[in-house]
């Protein structure tokens, strides 16, 4: 197997790894969001949830799995171009 082909395969595996790693994080975010929504609805006051600003925390928590998915899909879609760029000076 040529180095460019191997790099292409390894970049795709890295992309799949990021996507698979993001799935449990996304499920955890959904469960935490639903639990927070139920707690807020039960209390009746959106500011009474432990007197802590969950908006900033939850937005960062949401962005992490979304970024993992985006980077993973980018690596899978552009693996050939990335491998070409990495090995552009190497002779076949």
C-alpha positions, 0 to 999 in steps of 0.5 A: 500500500502506498503512503498516500493510500495509507494516509487516506485510510487513516484520515477516514478512520480518524473521521469515523472515530470522531463521529462515533465519539460524538454520539454518546456525548450528543445523547448525554447532552439531550438527556441533560437538556430534557432533565433541565427542561423538566426541572424548569417546567416543574419549578415554574420559574426559569431563573430558579434552577439552582440560581446558576446560569445554565445557558452558557454551560449548555451552549458549550456542552452542545457545541462540543459534539456538533464540532466533533461531527463536523470535523469527522465529516470534513475529514471523511469527505476531504481525506483524499485532498488532505493526503495529497497535501500531506504527501505532495513532495513525495515521489510515487 
